Amino acid sequence: MATVLITGCDSGLGEEFALQYASRGDRVIATCLNPEELLARHDFGSNVKVMKLDVTDTDTVLELANELHSAKIDILLNNAGIPGPHLSLADTDLGLWRRMLEVNLIGAFVVSRAFIEHVARSDLKVIAFVSSRMGSIGLNNTGISYAYRSSKAGLNMIMKSFAIDLAPRQICVLGIHPGNIATAGDAGLTACASVSRMREVIAEAGPHQTGTFYNYNGQILPW
């Protein structure tokens, strides 16, 4: 039984990660902006603790890390993030860009740094970042999306630096692209299927795979 801390569980992938890990019997710490709304939608068992967390509020991140000071976090899953919109050069919103960097990039850094010791004393020792292939420089063939692309490219870079810095402690640090999730009513990859495959990637992770950027299906993606 692993202990998994997940950020951004208000909806989407984060909510699905919490449900799937909980159904396996793992101990889940599901963090989100609105715990009451999440708890109203799901009747979680005793193995799930839902806690309020804004990843852009450094003080509350540190308070949570202190509150959980004795916990062993086997998997720290940085999922909180702002998706799109994928705006053109002319329409790029600088205010939204700054907000994306705060959430998608700096927030993930702050959370990961705060919980290093919790992960280091666990059995699995995994820090995973939900990134995007839109943060890959090598795969950028269509332009636009300056804010989102740069936030995820930056996330990939801090993932790689964490992997190098934490390698002596045998902590495996990964980036994972969740795939292109279908919107409601559309055919395609569902959040349930994406999370199931990402959990497989995480389950197979070890120190020898640290610093790798994966697709949800286990394929290695270029930077």
PyMOL CGO cylinders between C-alpha atoms (Angstrom):
from pymol import cmd
from pymol.cgo import CYLINDER

trace = [
    CYLINDER, 0.00, 0.00, 0.00, 1.54, 3.28, -1.15, 0.3, 1, 1, 1, 1, 1, 1,
    CYLINDER, 1.54, 3.28, -1.15, 0.91, 6.81, 0.05, 0.3, 1, 1, 1, 1, 1, 1,
    CYLINDER, 0.91, 6.81, 0.05, 0.17, 9.20, -2.81, 0.3, 1, 1, 1, 1, 1, 1,
    CYLINDER, 0.17, 9.20, -2.81, -0.10, 12.98, -2.56, 0.3, 1, 1, 1, 1, 1, 1,
    CYLINDER, -0.10, 12.98, -2.56, -1.84, 14.56, -5.54, 0.3, 1, 1, 1, 1, 1, 1,
    CYLINDER, -1.84, 14.56, -5.54, -2.25, 18.27, -6.32, 0.3, 1, 1, 1, 1, 1, 1,
    CYLINDER, -2.25, 18.27, -6.32, -5.11, 19.73, -8.35, 0.3, 1, 1, 1, 1, 1, 1,
    CYLINDER, -5.11, 19.73, -8.35, -7.80, 17.20, -7.49, 0.3, 1, 1, 1, 1, 1, 1,
    CYLINDER, -7.80, 17.20, -7.49, -10.70, 19.59, -8.01, 0.3, 1, 1, 1, 1, 1, 1,
    CYLINDER, -10.70, 19.59, -8.01, -11.52, 18.04, -11.38, 0.3, 1, 1, 1, 1, 1, 1,
    CYLINDER, -11.52, 18.04, -11.38, -10.17, 16.25, -14.43, 0.3, 1, 1, 1, 1, 1, 1,
    CYLINDER, -10.17, 16.25, -14.43, -6.99, 14.22, -14.18, 0.3, 1, 1, 1, 1, 1, 1,
    CYLINDER, -6.99, 14.22, -14.18, -6.32, 15.04, -10.53, 0.3, 1, 1, 1, 1, 1, 1,
    CYLINDER, -6.32, 15.04, -10.53, -9.77, 13.88, -9.47, 0.3, 1, 1, 1, 1, 1, 1,
    CYLINDER, -9.77, 13.88, -9.47, -9.36, 10.72, -11.56, 0.3, 1, 1, 1, 1, 1, 1,
    CYLINDER, -9.36, 10.72, -11.56, -5.92, 10.01, -10.07, 0.3, 1, 1, 1, 1, 1, 1,
    CYLINDER, -5.92, 10.01, -10.07, -7.42, 10.26, -6.57, 0.3, 1, 1, 1, 1, 1, 1,
    CYLINDER, -7.42, 10.26, -6.57, -10.28, 7.91, -7.47, 0.3, 1, 1, 1, 1, 1, 1,
    CYLINDER, -10.28, 7.91, -7.47, -8.06, 5.29, -9.08, 0.3, 1, 1, 1, 1, 1, 1,
    CYLINDER, -8.06, 5.29, -9.08, -5.38, 5.22, -6.38, 0.3, 1, 1, 1, 1, 1, 1,
    CYLINDER, -5.38, 5.22, -6.38, -8.11, 5.14, -3.72, 0.3, 1, 1, 1, 1, 1, 1,
    CYLINDER, -8.11, 5.14, -3.72, -9.83, 2.19, -5.40, 0.3, 1, 1, 1, 1, 1, 1,
    CYLINDER, -9.83, 2.19, -5.40, -6.56, 0.25, -5.19, 0.3, 1, 1, 1, 1, 1, 1,
    CYLINDER, -6.56, 0.25, -5.19, -6.50, 0.74, -1.44, 0.3, 1, 1, 1, 1, 1, 1,
    CYLINDER, -6.50, 0.74, -1.44, -3.59, 3.16, -1.47, 0.3, 1, 1, 1, 1, 1, 1,
    CYLINDER, -3.59, 3.16, -1.47, -3.47, 5.98, 1.05, 0.3, 1, 1, 1, 1, 1, 1,
    CYLINDER, -3.47, 5.98, 1.05, -4.37, 9.13, -0.86, 0.3, 1, 1, 1, 1, 1, 1,
    CYLINDER, -4.37, 9.13, -0.86, -3.84, 12.74, 0.12, 0.3, 1, 1, 1, 1, 1, 1,
    CYLINDER, -3.84, 12.74, 0.12, -5.98, 14.59, -2.41, 0.3, 1, 1, 1, 1, 1, 1,
    CYLINDER, -5.98, 14.59, -2.41, -5.30, 18.32, -2.37, 0.3, 1, 1, 1, 1, 1, 1,
    CYLINDER, -5.30, 18.32, -2.37, -7.51, 20.87, -4.09, 0.3, 1, 1, 1, 1, 1, 1,
    CYLINDER, -7.51, 20.87, -4.09, -8.84, 24.40, -3.90, 0.3, 1, 1, 1, 1, 1, 1,
    CYLINDER, -8.84, 24.40, -3.90, -12.40, 23.37, -2.90, 0.3, 1, 1, 1, 1, 1, 1,
    CYLINDER, -12.40, 23.37, -2.90, -12.43, 20.24, -0.70, 0.3, 1, 1, 1, 1, 1, 1,
    CYLINDER, -12.43, 20.24, -0.70, -16.15, 20.60, 0.05, 0.3, 1, 1, 1, 1, 1, 1,
    CYLINDER, -16.15, 20.60, 0.05, -17.07, 20.26, -3.63, 0.3, 1, 1, 1, 1, 1, 1,
    CYLINDER, -17.07, 20.26, -3.63, -14.86, 17.21, -4.12, 0.3, 1, 1, 1, 1, 1, 1,
    CYLINDER, -14.86, 17.21, -4.12, -16.25, 15.52, -1.02, 0.3, 1, 1, 1, 1, 1, 1,
    CYLINDER, -16.25, 15.52, -1.02, -19.80, 16.27, -2.16, 0.3, 1, 1, 1, 1, 1, 1,
    CYLINDER, -19.80, 16.27, -2.16, -19.17, 14.33, -5.39, 0.3, 1, 1, 1, 1, 1, 1,
    CYLINDER, -19.17, 14.33, -5.39, -17.48, 11.28, -3.88, 0.3, 1, 1, 1, 1, 1, 1,
    CYLINDER, -17.48, 11.28, -3.88, -17.92, 9.09, -0.85, 0.3, 1, 1, 1, 1, 1, 1,
    CYLINDER, -17.92, 9.09, -0.85, -14.24, 8.42, -0.20, 0.3, 1, 1, 1, 1, 1, 1,
    CYLINDER, -14.24, 8.42, -0.20, -13.18, 5.75, 2.24, 0.3, 1, 1, 1, 1, 1, 1,
    CYLINDER, -13.18, 5.75, 2.24, -10.95, 6.11, 5.25, 0.3, 1, 1, 1, 1, 1, 1,
    CYLINDER, -10.95, 6.11, 5.25, -7.84, 5.75, 3.07, 0.3, 1, 1, 1, 1, 1, 1,
    CYLINDER, -7.84, 5.75, 3.07, -8.44, 9.16, 1.45, 0.3, 1, 1, 1, 1, 1, 1,
    CYLINDER, -8.44, 9.16, 1.45, -7.73, 12.50, 3.07, 0.3, 1, 1, 1, 1, 1, 1,
    CYLINDER, -7.73, 12.50, 3.07, -8.95, 15.57, 1.18, 0.3, 1, 1, 1, 1, 1, 1,
    CYLINDER, -8.95, 15.57, 1.18, -7.04, 18.73, 2.04, 0.3, 1, 1, 1, 1, 1, 1,
    CYLINDER, -7.04, 18.73, 2.04, -7.18, 22.33, 0.84, 0.3, 1, 1, 1, 1, 1, 1,
    CYLINDER, -7.18, 22.33, 0.84, -4.11, 23.55, -1.03, 0.3, 1, 1, 1, 1, 1, 1,
    CYLINDER, -4.11, 23.55, -1.03, -3.34, 26.44, -3.36, 0.3, 1, 1, 1, 1, 1, 1,
    CYLINDER, -3.34, 26.44, -3.36, 0.02, 25.62, -4.94, 0.3, 1, 1, 1, 1, 1, 1,
    CYLINDER, 0.02, 25.62, -4.94, 0.67, 29.33, -5.58, 0.3, 1, 1, 1, 1, 1, 1,
    CYLINDER, 0.67, 29.33, -5.58, 0.54, 30.10, -1.85, 0.3, 1, 1, 1, 1, 1, 1,
    CYLINDER, 0.54, 30.10, -1.85, 3.99, 29.13, -0.60, 0.3, 1, 1, 1, 1, 1, 1,
    CYLINDER, 3.99, 29.13, -0.60, 3.09, 29.59, 3.07, 0.3, 1, 1, 1, 1, 1, 1,
    CYLINDER, 3.09, 29.59, 3.07, 0.19, 27.13, 2.88, 0.3, 1, 1, 1, 1, 1, 1,
    CYLINDER, 0.19, 27.13, 2.88, 2.33, 24.62, 0.98, 0.3, 1, 1, 1, 1, 1, 1,
    CYLINDER, 2.33, 24.62, 0.98, 4.93, 24.77, 3.75, 0.3, 1, 1, 1, 1, 1, 1,
    CYLINDER, 4.93, 24.77, 3.75, 2.21, 24.52, 6.40, 0.3, 1, 1, 1, 1, 1, 1,
    CYLINDER, 2.21, 24.52, 6.40, 0.86, 21.35, 4.77, 0.3, 1, 1, 1, 1, 1, 1,
    CYLINDER, 0.86, 21.35, 4.77, 4.35, 19.87, 4.55, 0.3, 1, 1, 1, 1, 1, 1,
    CYLINDER, 4.35, 19.87, 4.55, 4.81, 20.60, 8.26, 0.3, 1, 1, 1, 1, 1, 1,
    CYLINDER, 4.81, 20.60, 8.26, 1.39, 19.16, 9.11, 0.3, 1, 1, 1, 1, 1, 1,
    CYLINDER, 1.39, 19.16, 9.11, 2.41, 15.95, 7.31, 0.3, 1, 1, 1, 1, 1, 1,
    CYLINDER, 2.41, 15.95, 7.31, 5.95, 16.05, 8.69, 0.3, 1, 1, 1, 1, 1, 1,
    CYLINDER, 5.95, 16.05, 8.69, 5.94, 12.41, 9.77, 0.3, 1, 1, 1, 1, 1, 1,
    CYLINDER, 5.94, 12.41, 9.77, 4.32, 11.05, 6.61, 0.3, 1, 1, 1, 1, 1, 1,
    CYLINDER, 4.32, 11.05, 6.61, 6.14, 8.98, 4.02, 0.3, 1, 1, 1, 1, 1, 1,
    CYLINDER, 6.14, 8.98, 4.02, 5.04, 10.06, 0.54, 0.3, 1, 1, 1, 1, 1, 1,
    CYLINDER, 5.04, 10.06, 0.54, 5.73, 7.25, -1.93, 0.3, 1, 1, 1, 1, 1, 1,
    CYLINDER, 5.73, 7.25, -1.93, 4.41, 9.17, -4.94, 0.3, 1, 1, 1, 1, 1, 1,
    CYLINDER, 4.41, 9.17, -4.94, 4.21, 12.95, -5.13, 0.3, 1, 1, 1, 1, 1, 1,
    CYLINDER, 4.21, 12.95, -5.13, 2.06, 13.75, -8.13, 0.3, 1, 1, 1, 1, 1, 1,
    CYLINDER, 2.06, 13.75, -8.13, 2.24, 17.34, -9.36, 0.3, 1, 1, 1, 1, 1, 1,
    CYLINDER, 2.24, 17.34, -9.36, -0.95, 17.62, -11.35, 0.3, 1, 1, 1, 1, 1, 1,
    CYLINDER, -0.95, 17.62, -11.35, -2.26, 21.12, -10.54, 0.3, 1, 1, 1, 1, 1, 1,
    CYLINDER, -2.26, 21.12, -10.54, -2.20, 23.32, -13.61, 0.3, 1, 1, 1, 1, 1, 1,
    CYLINDER, -2.20, 23.32, -13.61, -4.03, 25.68, -15.93, 0.3, 1, 1, 1, 1, 1, 1,
    CYLINDER, -4.03, 25.68, -15.93, -4.70, 24.26, -19.41, 0.3, 1, 1, 1, 1, 1, 1,
    CYLINDER, -4.70, 24.26, -19.41, -4.87, 26.42, -22.56, 0.3, 1, 1, 1, 1, 1, 1,
    CYLINDER, -4.87, 26.42, -22.56, -6.35, 28.49, -24.04, 0.3, 1, 1, 1, 1, 1, 1,
    CYLINDER, -6.35, 28.49, -24.04, -4.04, 28.12, -27.00, 0.3, 1, 1, 1, 1, 1, 1,
    CYLINDER, -4.04, 28.12, -27.00, -3.87, 31.73, -28.14, 0.3, 1, 1, 1, 1, 1, 1,
    CYLINDER, -3.87, 31.73, -28.14, -2.19, 33.21, -31.19, 0.3, 1, 1, 1, 1, 1, 1,
    CYLINDER, -2.19, 33.21, -31.19, 0.74, 35.59, -31.09, 0.3, 1, 1, 1, 1, 1, 1,
    CYLINDER, 0.74, 35.59, -31.09, -1.52, 38.63, -31.39, 0.3, 1, 1, 1, 1, 1, 1,
    CYLINDER, -1.52, 38.63, -31.39, -4.02, 37.41, -28.78, 0.3, 1, 1, 1, 1, 1, 1,
    CYLINDER, -4.02, 37.41, -28.78, -1.54, 36.25, -26.12, 0.3, 1, 1, 1, 1, 1, 1,
    CYLINDER, -1.54, 36.25, -26.12, -2.75, 37.47, -22.71, 0.3, 1, 1, 1, 1, 1, 1,
    CYLINDER, -2.75, 37.47, -22.71, 0.20, 38.51, -20.53, 0.3, 1, 1, 1, 1, 1, 1,
    CYLINDER, 0.20, 38.51, -20.53, -1.83, 38.37, -17.33, 0.3, 1, 1, 1, 1, 1, 1,
    CYLINDER, -1.83, 38.37, -17.33, -2.90, 34.80, -18.04, 0.3, 1, 1, 1, 1, 1, 1,
    CYLINDER, -2.90, 34.80, -18.04, 0.68, 33.94, -19.00, 0.3, 1, 1, 1, 1, 1, 1,
    CYLINDER, 0.68, 33.94, -19.00, 1.97, 35.11, -15.61, 0.3, 1, 1, 1, 1, 1, 1,
    CYLINDER, 1.97, 35.11, -15.61, -0.80, 33.14, -13.86, 0.3, 1, 1, 1, 1, 1, 1,
    CYLINDER, -0.80, 33.14, -13.86, 0.12, 30.00, -15.83, 0.3, 1, 1, 1, 1, 1, 1,
    CYLINDER, 0.12, 30.00, -15.83, 3.76, 30.32, -14.81, 0.3, 1, 1, 1, 1, 1, 1,
    CYLINDER, 3.76, 30.32, -14.81, 2.74, 30.72, -11.16, 0.3, 1, 1, 1, 1, 1, 1,
    CYLINDER, 2.74, 30.72, -11.16, 0.57, 27.60, -11.19, 0.3, 1, 1, 1, 1, 1, 1,
    CYLINDER, 0.57, 27.60, -11.19, 2.05, 25.28, -13.80, 0.3, 1, 1, 1, 1, 1, 1,
    CYLINDER, 2.05, 25.28, -13.80, 5.72, 25.98, -13.10, 0.3, 1, 1, 1, 1, 1, 1,
    CYLINDER, 5.72, 25.98, -13.10, 6.51, 27.74, -9.84, 0.3, 1, 1, 1, 1, 1, 1,
    CYLINDER, 6.51, 27.74, -9.84, 3.74, 26.01, -7.90, 0.3, 1, 1, 1, 1, 1, 1,
    CYLINDER, 3.74, 26.01, -7.90, 5.03, 22.59, -8.93, 0.3, 1, 1, 1, 1, 1, 1,
    CYLINDER, 5.03, 22.59, -8.93, 8.55, 23.60, -7.90, 0.3, 1, 1, 1, 1, 1, 1,
    CYLINDER, 8.55, 23.60, -7.90, 7.42, 24.86, -4.48, 0.3, 1, 1, 1, 1, 1, 1,
    CYLINDER, 7.42, 24.86, -4.48, 5.40, 21.72, -3.74, 0.3, 1, 1, 1, 1, 1, 1,
    CYLINDER, 5.40, 21.72, -3.74, 8.17, 19.37, -4.85, 0.3, 1, 1, 1, 1, 1, 1,
    CYLINDER, 8.17, 19.37, -4.85, 10.84, 21.14, -2.84, 0.3, 1, 1, 1, 1, 1, 1,
    CYLINDER, 10.84, 21.14, -2.84, 8.63, 21.20, 0.26, 0.3, 1, 1, 1, 1, 1, 1,
    CYLINDER, 8.63, 21.20, 0.26, 8.03, 17.43, 0.16, 0.3, 1, 1, 1, 1, 1, 1,
    CYLINDER, 8.03, 17.43, 0.16, 11.49, 16.14, -0.72, 0.3, 1, 1, 1, 1, 1, 1,
    CYLINDER, 11.49, 16.14, -0.72, 12.09, 14.70, 2.74, 0.3, 1, 1, 1, 1, 1, 1,
    CYLINDER, 12.09, 14.70, 2.74, 8.68, 13.01, 2.81, 0.3, 1, 1, 1, 1, 1, 1,
    CYLINDER, 8.68, 13.01, 2.81, 9.46, 11.29, -0.49, 0.3, 1, 1, 1, 1, 1, 1,
    CYLINDER, 9.46, 11.29, -0.49, 13.05, 10.45, 0.45, 0.3, 1, 1, 1, 1, 1, 1,
    CYLINDER, 13.05, 10.45, 0.45, 12.02, 8.38, 3.48, 0.3, 1, 1, 1, 1, 1, 1,
    CYLINDER, 12.02, 8.38, 3.48, 9.36, 6.41, 1.58, 0.3, 1, 1, 1, 1, 1, 1,
    CYLINDER, 9.36, 6.41, 1.58, 9.72, 3.06, -0.15, 0.3, 1, 1, 1, 1, 1, 1,
    CYLINDER, 9.72, 3.06, -0.15, 8.90, 4.05, -3.76, 0.3, 1, 1, 1, 1, 1, 1,
    CYLINDER, 8.90, 4.05, -3.76, 10.50, 7.50, -3.87, 0.3, 1, 1, 1, 1, 1, 1,
    CYLINDER, 10.50, 7.50, -3.87, 8.75, 8.95, -6.95, 0.3, 1, 1, 1, 1, 1, 1,
    CYLINDER, 8.75, 8.95, -6.95, 8.04, 12.57, -7.90, 0.3, 1, 1, 1, 1, 1, 1,
    CYLINDER, 8.04, 12.57, -7.90, 5.93, 12.84, -11.06, 0.3, 1, 1, 1, 1, 1, 1,
    CYLINDER, 5.93, 12.84, -11.06, 4.97, 15.96, -12.99, 0.3, 1, 1, 1, 1, 1, 1,
    CYLINDER, 4.97, 15.96, -12.99, 1.95, 15.97, -15.29, 0.3, 1, 1, 1, 1, 1, 1,
    CYLINDER, 1.95, 15.97, -15.29, 3.47, 17.90, -18.19, 0.3, 1, 1, 1, 1, 1, 1,
    CYLINDER, 3.47, 17.90, -18.19, 2.56, 18.15, -21.87, 0.3, 1, 1, 1, 1, 1, 1,
    CYLINDER, 2.56, 18.15, -21.87, 4.11, 17.41, -25.23, 0.3, 1, 1, 1, 1, 1, 1,
    CYLINDER, 4.11, 17.41, -25.23, 3.32, 21.07, -25.95, 0.3, 1, 1, 1, 1, 1, 1,
    CYLINDER, 3.32, 21.07, -25.95, 6.29, 21.81, -23.69, 0.3, 1, 1, 1, 1, 1, 1,
    CYLINDER, 6.29, 21.81, -23.69, 8.57, 19.88, -26.05, 0.3, 1, 1, 1, 1, 1, 1,
    CYLINDER, 8.57, 19.88, -26.05, 10.73, 22.14, -28.22, 0.3, 1, 1, 1, 1, 1, 1,
    CYLINDER, 10.73, 22.14, -28.22, 11.41, 19.27, -30.61, 0.3, 1, 1, 1, 1, 1, 1,
    CYLINDER, 11.41, 19.27, -30.61, 7.71, 18.60, -31.16, 0.3, 1, 1, 1, 1, 1, 1,
    CYLINDER, 7.71, 18.60, -31.16, 6.66, 22.21, -31.67, 0.3, 1, 1, 1, 1, 1, 1,
    CYLINDER, 6.66, 22.21, -31.67, 5.68, 22.33, -35.34, 0.3, 1, 1, 1, 1, 1, 1,
    CYLINDER, 5.68, 22.33, -35.34, 2.59, 24.52, -35.09, 0.3, 1, 1, 1, 1, 1, 1,
    CYLINDER, 2.59, 24.52, -35.09, 3.56, 27.58, -33.03, 0.3, 1, 1, 1, 1, 1, 1,
    CYLINDER, 3.56, 27.58, -33.03, 1.05, 29.64, -30.98, 0.3, 1, 1, 1, 1, 1, 1,
    CYLINDER, 1.05, 29.64, -30.98, 0.24, 28.80, -27.32, 0.3, 1, 1, 1, 1, 1, 1,
    CYLINDER, 0.24, 28.80, -27.32, 3.13, 30.87, -25.98, 0.3, 1, 1, 1, 1, 1, 1,
    CYLINDER, 3.13, 30.87, -25.98, 1.93, 30.89, -22.39, 0.3, 1, 1, 1, 1, 1, 1,
    CYLINDER, 1.93, 30.89, -22.39, 1.03, 27.23, -22.08, 0.3, 1, 1, 1, 1, 1, 1,
    CYLINDER, 1.03, 27.23, -22.08, 4.02, 25.97, -24.05, 0.3, 1, 1, 1, 1, 1, 1,
    CYLINDER, 4.02, 25.97, -24.05, 6.52, 27.99, -22.03, 0.3, 1, 1, 1, 1, 1, 1,
    CYLINDER, 6.52, 27.99, -22.03, 4.97, 26.92, -18.71, 0.3, 1, 1, 1, 1, 1, 1,
    CYLINDER, 4.97, 26.92, -18.71, 5.29, 23.25, -19.63, 0.3, 1, 1, 1, 1, 1, 1,
    CYLINDER, 5.29, 23.25, -19.63, 8.75, 23.64, -21.20, 0.3, 1, 1, 1, 1, 1, 1,
    CYLINDER, 8.75, 23.64, -21.20, 9.85, 25.23, -17.93, 0.3, 1, 1, 1, 1, 1, 1,
    CYLINDER, 9.85, 25.23, -17.93, 8.21, 22.42, -15.99, 0.3, 1, 1, 1, 1, 1, 1,
    CYLINDER, 8.21, 22.42, -15.99, 10.19, 19.87, -18.01, 0.3, 1, 1, 1, 1, 1, 1,
    CYLINDER, 10.19, 19.87, -18.01, 13.40, 21.73, -17.20, 0.3, 1, 1, 1, 1, 1, 1,
    CYLINDER, 13.40, 21.73, -17.20, 12.80, 21.82, -13.45, 0.3, 1, 1, 1, 1, 1, 1,
    CYLINDER, 12.80, 21.82, -13.45, 11.84, 18.13, -13.60, 0.3, 1, 1, 1, 1, 1, 1,
    CYLINDER, 11.84, 18.13, -13.60, 15.19, 17.38, -15.19, 0.3, 1, 1, 1, 1, 1, 1,
    CYLINDER, 15.19, 17.38, -15.19, 17.08, 19.45, -12.62, 0.3, 1, 1, 1, 1, 1, 1,
    CYLINDER, 17.08, 19.45, -12.62, 15.22, 17.79, -9.74, 0.3, 1, 1, 1, 1, 1, 1,
    CYLINDER, 15.22, 17.79, -9.74, 16.16, 14.41, -11.24, 0.3, 1, 1, 1, 1, 1, 1,
    CYLINDER, 16.16, 14.41, -11.24, 19.84, 15.32, -11.26, 0.3, 1, 1, 1, 1, 1, 1,
    CYLINDER, 19.84, 15.32, -11.26, 19.86, 16.93, -7.82, 0.3, 1, 1, 1, 1, 1, 1,
    CYLINDER, 19.86, 16.93, -7.82, 17.89, 14.13, -6.14, 0.3, 1, 1, 1, 1, 1, 1,
    CYLINDER, 17.89, 14.13, -6.14, 19.58, 11.18, -7.88, 0.3, 1, 1, 1, 1, 1, 1,
    CYLINDER, 19.58, 11.18, -7.88, 22.00, 10.64, -4.95, 0.3, 1, 1, 1, 1, 1, 1,
    CYLINDER, 22.00, 10.64, -4.95, 18.93, 10.04, -2.76, 0.3, 1, 1, 1, 1, 1, 1,
    CYLINDER, 18.93, 10.04, -2.76, 17.52, 7.45, -5.17, 0.3, 1, 1, 1, 1, 1, 1,
    CYLINDER, 17.52, 7.45, -5.17, 14.43, 9.56, -5.90, 0.3, 1, 1, 1, 1, 1, 1,
    CYLINDER, 14.43, 9.56, -5.90, 12.93, 8.97, -9.34, 0.3, 1, 1, 1, 1, 1, 1,
    CYLINDER, 12.93, 8.97, -9.34, 11.63, 12.14, -11.01, 0.3, 1, 1, 1, 1, 1, 1,
    CYLINDER, 11.63, 12.14, -11.01, 9.44, 11.87, -14.12, 0.3, 1, 1, 1, 1, 1, 1,
    CYLINDER, 9.44, 11.87, -14.12, 7.48, 14.05, -16.51, 0.3, 1, 1, 1, 1, 1, 1,
    CYLINDER, 7.48, 14.05, -16.51, 4.38, 12.57, -18.16, 0.3, 1, 1, 1, 1, 1, 1,
    CYLINDER, 4.38, 12.57, -18.16, 2.21, 13.84, -21.02, 0.3, 1, 1, 1, 1, 1, 1,
    CYLINDER, 2.21, 13.84, -21.02, -1.39, 12.69, -20.36, 0.3, 1, 1, 1, 1, 1, 1,
    CYLINDER, -1.39, 12.69, -20.36, -2.41, 12.57, -24.00, 0.3, 1, 1, 1, 1, 1, 1,
    CYLINDER, -2.41, 12.57, -24.00, -5.10, 14.62, -25.68, 0.3, 1, 1, 1, 1, 1, 1,
    CYLINDER, -5.10, 14.62, -25.68, -8.13, 14.11, -23.47, 0.3, 1, 1, 1, 1, 1, 1,
    CYLINDER, -8.13, 14.11, -23.47, -11.47, 14.11, -25.27, 0.3, 1, 1, 1, 1, 1, 1,
    CYLINDER, -11.47, 14.11, -25.27, -14.01, 16.70, -24.23, 0.3, 1, 1, 1, 1, 1, 1,
    CYLINDER, -14.01, 16.70, -24.23, -17.45, 15.64, -23.04, 0.3, 1, 1, 1, 1, 1, 1,
    CYLINDER, -17.45, 15.64, -23.04, -19.37, 13.80, -25.74, 0.3, 1, 1, 1, 1, 1, 1,
    CYLINDER, -19.37, 13.80, -25.74, -16.37, 13.35, -28.03, 0.3, 1, 1, 1, 1, 1, 1,
    CYLINDER, -16.37, 13.35, -28.03, -14.73, 10.06, -28.90, 0.3, 1, 1, 1, 1, 1, 1,
    CYLINDER, -14.73, 10.06, -28.90, -11.10, 9.69, -27.96, 0.3, 1, 1, 1, 1, 1, 1,
    CYLINDER, -11.10, 9.69, -27.96, -8.85, 9.25, -24.94, 0.3, 1, 1, 1, 1, 1, 1,
    CYLINDER, -8.85, 9.25, -24.94, -10.76, 9.56, -21.68, 0.3, 1, 1, 1, 1, 1, 1,
    CYLINDER, -10.76, 9.56, -21.68, -9.35, 10.87, -18.41, 0.3, 1, 1, 1, 1, 1, 1,
    CYLINDER, -9.35, 10.87, -18.41, -9.97, 7.42, -16.92, 0.3, 1, 1, 1, 1, 1, 1,
    CYLINDER, -9.97, 7.42, -16.92, -7.93, 5.66, -19.62, 0.3, 1, 1, 1, 1, 1, 1,
    CYLINDER, -7.93, 5.66, -19.62, -5.16, 8.28, -19.53, 0.3, 1, 1, 1, 1, 1, 1,
    CYLINDER, -5.16, 8.28, -19.53, -4.74, 8.08, -15.77, 0.3, 1, 1, 1, 1, 1, 1,
    CYLINDER, -4.74, 8.08, -15.77, -4.78, 4.29, -15.85, 0.3, 1, 1, 1, 1, 1, 1,
    CYLINDER, -4.78, 4.29, -15.85, -1.89, 4.29, -18.34, 0.3, 1, 1, 1, 1, 1, 1,
    CYLINDER, -1.89, 4.29, -18.34, 0.02, 7.01, -16.47, 0.3, 1, 1, 1, 1, 1, 1,
    CYLINDER, 0.02, 7.01, -16.47, -0.26, 4.99, -13.27, 0.3, 1, 1, 1, 1, 1, 1,
    CYLINDER, -0.26, 4.99, -13.27, 1.39, 2.11, -15.12, 0.3, 1, 1, 1, 1, 1, 1,
    CYLINDER, 1.39, 2.11, -15.12, 4.27, 4.37, -16.13, 0.3, 1, 1, 1, 1, 1, 1,
    CYLINDER, 4.27, 4.37, -16.13, 4.66, 5.56, -12.54, 0.3, 1, 1, 1, 1, 1, 1,
    CYLINDER, 4.66, 5.56, -12.54, 4.44, 2.01, -11.15, 0.3, 1, 1, 1, 1, 1, 1,
    CYLINDER, 4.44, 2.01, -11.15, 7.34, 0.91, -13.34, 0.3, 1, 1, 1, 1, 1, 1,
    CYLINDER, 7.34, 0.91, -13.34, 9.50, 3.90, -12.40, 0.3, 1, 1, 1, 1, 1, 1,
    CYLINDER, 9.50, 3.90, -12.40, 12.80, 3.45, -10.63, 0.3, 1, 1, 1, 1, 1, 1,
    CYLINDER, 12.80, 3.45, -10.63, 16.04, 5.38, -10.14, 0.3, 1, 1, 1, 1, 1, 1,
    CYLINDER, 16.04, 5.38, -10.14, 17.35, 4.25, -13.54, 0.3, 1, 1, 1, 1, 1, 1,
    CYLINDER, 17.35, 4.25, -13.54, 14.45, 6.05, -15.27, 0.3, 1, 1, 1, 1, 1, 1,
    CYLINDER, 14.45, 6.05, -15.27, 14.78, 9.35, -13.46, 0.3, 1, 1, 1, 1, 1, 1,
    CYLINDER, 14.78, 9.35, -13.46, 14.80, 12.45, -15.64, 0.3, 1, 1, 1, 1, 1, 1,
    CYLINDER, 14.80, 12.45, -15.64, 12.70, 10.90, -18.41, 0.3, 1, 1, 1, 1, 1, 1,
    CYLINDER, 12.70, 10.90, -18.41, 9.80, 12.59, -20.23, 0.3, 1, 1, 1, 1, 1, 1,
    CYLINDER, 9.80, 12.59, -20.23, 7.10, 10.03, -21.06, 0.3, 1, 1, 1, 1, 1, 1,
    CYLINDER, 7.10, 10.03, -21.06, 3.94, 9.90, -23.06, 0.3, 1, 1, 1, 1, 1, 1,
    CYLINDER, 3.94, 9.90, -23.06, 1.01, 8.43, -21.11, 0.3, 1, 1, 1, 1, 1, 1,
    CYLINDER, 1.01, 8.43, -21.11, 1.53, 5.12, -22.96, 0.3, 1, 1, 1, 1, 1, 1,
    CYLINDER, 1.53, 5.12, -22.96, 5.15, 4.74, -21.88, 0.3, 1, 1, 1, 1, 1, 1,
    CYLINDER, 5.15, 4.74, -21.88, 6.75, 6.11, -25.04, 0.3, 1, 1, 1, 1, 1, 1,
    CYLINDER, 6.75, 6.11, -25.04, 9.71, 8.42, -24.37, 0.3, 1, 1, 1, 1, 1, 1,
    CYLINDER, 9.71, 8.42, -24.37, 9.16, 11.93, -25.72, 0.3, 1, 1, 1, 1, 1, 1,
    CYLINDER, 9.16, 11.93, -25.72, 11.82, 14.35, -27.01, 0.3, 1, 1, 1, 1, 1, 1,
    CYLINDER, 11.82, 14.35, -27.01, 12.62, 17.57, -25.22, 0.3, 1, 1, 1, 1, 1, 1,
]
cmd.load_cgo(trace, "trace")
